[in-house]
Amino acid sequence: MTINSEHPLTFYSQMWCPKSQSILLALEASGLPHTTVNLAVDDKNHVCSDNEKSQPALVQNGNISKHNYKEAVQFLHGLDGANTKQDAAKKTKQDRILDHFFEHILPYFEKSVVLDSPREGLDLFIEASSFLENELVTAGGPYFGGREPSFADYGLFPYFDKVGKWFQDFDDYECPRIKSWIRVMRQHPLVVKVLKETHTNDHLARYTEDVVNRKS
């Protein structure tokens, strides 16, 4: 489907949510024209029902992608004009990295945020992240995508960017490649443009509340 005035692309965003930040990075990287609506502000024209308003959503011509980051990326890849060309082997690798993160690492990120003793969650988070350390060894550049960020980089970064901000930082000897990747990503022009004030105390409080509600 072509993006134009008759078929606009809209992103309904909640910028306190790392998933929302990931989708926005991928959207900006796609180069597709779009409109962003901040769901922190009541939007009477929002296309989703009230019980769906808490979730980030990409909407185009009545089609909605809101389940998860990978679904949002696939949604973008299917739109004409997206800057998403990638060979099959690289795409498979990026998918594997994302699958591992969301299944095996994200739960410990959430533990680090909500536990009274966040170091307990951080230790498990670091142990699980050893997979990503090894992936960076063979990445062929400073990013998981090699010399340039890929959709895996955009998917992971908003979470790792919170280390040392939302909870305790890595010790000096922990995750050296991931720490180097975080520094490079923080300096990337797209990240600097898109992610501004995305680790405030208010964002932390809202994310923590969301995690607790989902697990209760």
C-alpha positions as CSV (number, residue, x, y, z in Angstrom):
1,M,0.0,0.0,0.0
2,T,1.3,3.5,-0.9
3,I,1.4,6.2,1.8
4,N,-0.3,9.4,0.5
5,S,-3.0,11.9,1.5
6,E,-5.7,9.3,0.8
7,H,-4.0,6.6,2.8
8,P,-2.1,8.4,5.6
9,L,0.0,6.6,8.2
10,T,-0.6,7.5,11.8
11,F,1.4,6.4,14.9
12,Y,-0.5,6.6,18.2
13,S,2.3,6.8,20.7
14,Q,2.9,6.6,24.4
15,M,6.4,7.9,24.8
16,W,6.8,6.7,28.4
17,C,6.8,3.1,27.0
18,P,10.1,1.7,25.5
19,K,8.1,-0.3,23.0
20,S,6.5,2.9,21.7
21,Q,10.0,4.5,21.5
22,S,11.2,1.4,19.5
23,I,8.4,1.7,17.0
24,L,8.9,5.4,16.5
25,L,12.6,4.8,15.8
26,A,11.8,2.1,13.2
27,L,9.1,4.4,11.7
28,E,11.5,7.3,11.4
29,A,14.2,5.1,9.9
30,S,11.7,3.8,7.3
31,G,11.4,7.3,5.8
32,L,7.7,7.0,5.5
33,P,5.6,10.2,5.9
34,H,3.5,9.9,9.0
35,T,1.6,11.7,11.7
36,T,2.3,11.0,15.4
37,V,-0.5,11.4,18.0
38,N,0.5,11.4,21.7
39,L,-1.9,9.2,23.6
40,A,-0.9,11.0,26.8
41,V,-3.3,13.6,25.5
42,D,-6.9,12.6,25.1
43,D,-7.6,12.2,21.4
44,K,-11.3,12.1,20.6
45,N,-10.5,11.0,17.0
46,H,-8.5,8.0,18.0
47,V,-9.5,5.0,15.8
48,C,-9.2,2.4,18.5
49,S,-11.7,1.6,21.2
50,D,-11.2,2.9,24.7
51,N,-9.8,-0.3,26.0
52,E,-7.1,-0.3,23.3
53,K,-6.0,3.3,24.0
54,S,-3.2,2.1,26.3
55,Q,-1.3,0.5,23.5
56,P,0.9,2.1,20.8
57,A,-0.6,1.6,17.4
58,L,0.4,2.1,13.7
59,V,-2.7,2.8,11.7
60,Q,-3.0,3.0,7.9
61,N,-6.2,2.8,5.8
62,G,-8.0,1.0,8.6
63,N,-5.3,-1.5,9.2
64,I,-3.9,-1.6,12.7
65,S,-0.6,-2.9,14.0
66,K,-0.3,-2.7,17.8
67,H,0.5,-6.2,19.2
68,N,4.3,-5.9,19.4
69,Y,7.4,-4.3,18.0
70,K,8.1,-7.1,15.5
71,E,4.6,-6.9,14.1
72,A,5.0,-3.2,13.7
73,V,8.2,-3.7,11.8
74,Q,6.6,-6.2,9.5
75,F,3.7,-3.8,9.0
76,L,6.2,-1.1,7.9
77,H,8.1,-3.5,5.6
78,G,4.8,-4.1,3.8
79,L,4.3,-0.5,2.9
80,D,5.5,1.0,-0.4
81,G,8.3,3.5,-0.1
82,A,9.8,2.1,3.2
83,N,13.5,2.1,3.5
84,T,13.6,-1.5,4.7
85,K,15.5,-3.5,2.1
86,Q,17.6,-6.2,3.7
87,D,18.9,-9.6,2.5
88,A,17.3,-12.7,3.9
89,A,20.2,-13.8,6.0
90,K,20.5,-10.5,7.8
91,K,16.8,-10.3,8.4
92,T,16.8,-13.8,9.9
93,K,19.6,-12.7,12.2
94,Q,17.8,-9.6,13.3
95,D,14.6,-11.6,14.0
96,R,16.6,-14.1,16.1
97,I,18.1,-11.2,18.2
98,L,14.7,-9.7,18.8
99,D,13.1,-13.0,19.6
100,H,15.8,-13.8,22.2
101,F,15.5,-10.3,23.7
102,F,11.7,-10.3,24.2
103,E,11.6,-13.9,25.4
104,H,14.7,-14.2,27.6
105,I,15.9,-10.7,28.5
106,L,13.0,-8.4,28.7
107,P,11.5,-10.2,31.7
108,Y,14.6,-9.4,33.7
109,F,14.6,-5.8,32.5
110,E,11.1,-5.6,34.0
111,K,12.3,-7.2,37.2
112,S,15.0,-4.6,37.5
113,V,12.4,-1.8,37.2
114,V,9.9,-3.1,39.7
115,L,11.9,-5.0,42.3
116,D,12.6,-3.4,45.7
117,S,16.2,-4.7,45.2
118,P,16.8,-3.9,41.5
119,R,20.3,-5.4,41.6
120,E,18.7,-8.8,41.8
121,G,16.9,-8.1,38.5
122,L,20.0,-6.5,37.0
123,D,22.2,-9.6,37.7
124,L,19.7,-11.8,35.8
125,F,19.4,-9.1,33.1
126,I,23.2,-9.1,32.6
127,E,23.4,-12.9,32.6
128,A,20.7,-13.1,29.9
129,S,22.4,-10.4,27.9
130,S,25.5,-12.5,27.3
131,F,23.8,-13.7,24.1
132,L,23.8,-10.1,22.8
133,E,27.4,-9.6,23.7
134,N,28.3,-12.6,21.5
135,E,26.1,-11.3,18.7
136,L,28.1,-8.0,18.7
137,V,31.3,-9.9,18.2
138,T,30.2,-11.1,14.8
139,A,28.1,-8.1,13.8
140,G,30.8,-6.6,11.5
141,G,30.4,-3.1,13.0
142,P,29.3,-1.2,16.1
143,Y,25.7,-2.1,15.7
144,F,23.7,-5.3,15.6
145,G,23.1,-4.4,12.0
146,G,26.8,-4.0,11.3
147,R,27.9,-0.6,10.1
148,E,24.5,0.9,10.4
149,P,21.6,0.4,12.9
150,S,19.0,-2.3,11.9
151,F,15.5,-2.8,13.1
152,A,17.0,-5.0,15.9
153,D,19.1,-2.0,17.1
154,Y,16.0,0.2,17.2
155,G,14.0,-2.5,19.0
156,L,16.5,-3.1,21.8
157,F,18.0,0.4,22.4
158,P,15.1,2.1,24.2
159,Y,15.3,-0.6,26.9
160,F,19.1,-0.7,27.3
161,D,19.1,3.1,27.3
162,K,17.3,3.0,30.6
163,V,20.2,1.1,32.3
164,G,21.8,3.6,34.8
165,K,18.7,5.8,34.5
166,W,15.7,3.8,35.6
167,F,17.8,1.4,37.7
168,Q,21.4,0.6,38.7
169,D,24.1,0.9,36.0
170,F,26.4,-1.9,34.8
171,D,29.6,-2.2,36.7
172,D,32.8,-1.3,34.8
173,Y,33.6,-4.9,33.9
174,E,30.1,-5.9,32.9
175,C,28.8,-6.1,29.2
176,P,31.6,-4.1,27.6
177,R,30.3,-4.6,24.0
178,I,26.8,-3.7,25.0
179,K,28.0,-0.6,26.8
180,S,30.0,0.5,23.7
181,W,26.9,-0.1,21.6
182,I,24.7,2.0,23.9
183,R,27.2,4.9,23.7
184,V,27.2,4.7,19.9
185,M,23.5,4.5,19.6
186,R,23.0,7.5,22.0
187,Q,25.1,9.5,19.5
188,H,23.3,8.4,16.4
189,P,21.5,11.3,14.7
190,L,18.2,9.5,14.4
191,V,18.2,8.5,18.1
192,V,19.2,12.1,19.1
193,K,16.3,13.4,17.0
194,V,13.6,11.0,18.2
195,L,14.3,10.1,21.8
196,K,14.2,13.3,23.9
197,E,13.5,13.1,27.6
198,T,12.4,9.5,27.4
199,H,13.8,8.3,30.8
200,T,12.1,10.8,33.2
201,N,10.8,9.8,36.6
202,D,7.2,10.2,35.3
203,H,7.9,7.8,32.5
204,L,9.5,5.3,35.0
205,A,6.4,5.5,37.2
206,R,4.0,4.9,34.4
207,Y,6.0,2.0,33.0
208,T,6.3,0.4,36.5
209,E,2.6,0.7,37.0
210,D,2.0,-0.9,33.6
211,V,4.3,-3.8,34.3
212,V,2.7,-4.4,37.7
213,N,-0.8,-4.3,36.2
214,R,0.1,-6.7,33.5
215,K,1.5,-9.2,35.9
216,S,-1.2,-8.9,38.5
